């Protein structure tokens, strides 16, 4: 697989997701970082988005609930290059009926080299990074070149 460099703008697109037992933590984290998050475009799955918007006043594009396809919506946005960063407070102790969707989302984030925070500590590190508010580059798979080389065979 070959890769190409893409530039991330200073105003990033950030997806917010939290499992039920982690929603309060996500809301509290977003409230603590409200000023920094307000400088970016935010989307979130169903209830998480509603709770964060209600508590913080942040403008959030709401997707459907995770079990109804919200995780897959976020994955599709990542694959389309429309999400630059994923904040996903998942619950490692609670089995989820949509576990395959969660694994697929984390896989697609890894494939597209998206920064992912799975808890408050990692999310704090990301927000504290100078790359959070500035331009930066990341390497992504060059699927156009990959598919062209495969079809030439």
N, C-alpha and C positions, 0 to 999 in steps of 0.2 A: 504494500500500500504506500502510495506517495502522499505527501502532505503539502499544504500551502498555508501561507501566513495570512491571517485576517486581522484587521484592526478593530479593536473594541472602542467605541466612542466613550467620552467622559460620562455621558448620560446613558447608563446601561438599562437593559431590560431584565428585570429580576422576577423570578417566579417564587412564590411563597406557598408552602404546603405544610400541613401539620396533621398528624394522626390525632384522634380524639383525645387521648391522654396527654398530648403535647400541645394542644391548641392554646391553652392558657400561657404556656412558656413562649410560644411564638408571638402572641399578642403582647406580652410583657417585653419581649426582646424588641419588637417593632416600636413600641412606645419609647423605649430607651434610645433607640436609634432613629427616631422619627425625622429629625432634621436632615440626617444623611440620606435616608430612604426617600424623602420628598424630592430629592434632586434627580431621581431615576423614574423610569416607567415600571409600574408594578402590575403583576397579574397574580391571581391566586385561585386555588380550587375552592368551590362552593362555600361551605361554612367558614373555613379559615379566612377567606377573603372578606366575608361579611363581618366577622368578629374583629379583624384587624382594622377595617375601615371604620366600623362603629366606634371602637375604642380610641383610635389614633387620629381619625379625620383624614387619613391618607387616601388618595385617589387610587383605586384598585380596579383593574379589569377583572371581573369575576367570570371564572370558567365553571363547568359543572363540578359536582362533588366527585372526589376521588373514586369511590366505588362505582360511580355511574359513568366513568370515562375521563374524569378530570386529569388523572395522572397521564393518561394517553394523550390528552390534548396538550399538556405541557411537553411531553416527549416529542410530539409532532412540531410544536413551536421551536424546540431545540434543533431538530433536524432541518427545519426551514431557516435556521439562523436568526430566529426572532426572540430567543432567550439567551442572555449572556451569562447568567448566574442563577443557581438554584439554591434556595434556602429551604431545606426539607427536614423538619423536625419529626423524624419517624420514631415509633415506639418499638425498641428492640425486644420488649417483653410480651407484647400483645400480638397474637397471631391475627393476621388480617385476611378476610375472605378474598381480597383482591391483591394478595401477595405477588402473583405473577405480574400484575401491572406495575407494582412498586419496583420489582426487580428489573423489569423492562425499562422503566424510567431511569433508574440508576445506571443501567447499562448504556442507554443512549446518551446520557450525560457524559459518561466516560469515553464513548466513541467520539463524541464531538468536542472533547476536551473542555468541558464546561466546569468552572469552579463550583463545588458542591459543599454546603455546610449542613451537617446532620444534627448539630446540637448548638447550644448557645456559645460554647467556647470557640468552636471553629467559625461560627458566624461572626463573633467578635473579632477574630483575627482577620477575616476577610474585610470587614468594614474599616478596621484600623490600617489596612494596607494602603499605601499611596496609589496603588493600581485601582482601588475602588472608585475614586472620584476623578481619576485621570484617564487619558487614553492609554491603551496597552495593546499588545499583540498576543495572539495565540495561534497555535498550529491546529489545523483541522484536516480531516481526510480529504483528499482531492478525488472525489468520486467521478467527476467528469473525465479526468485523465485515466482513472482506473477502468471505467466502463468502455472508454474509447480503445484502450489497449486490449481489453478482452474481446471486443467485437472485431478487432483487426485480425484476430487469430484465425 
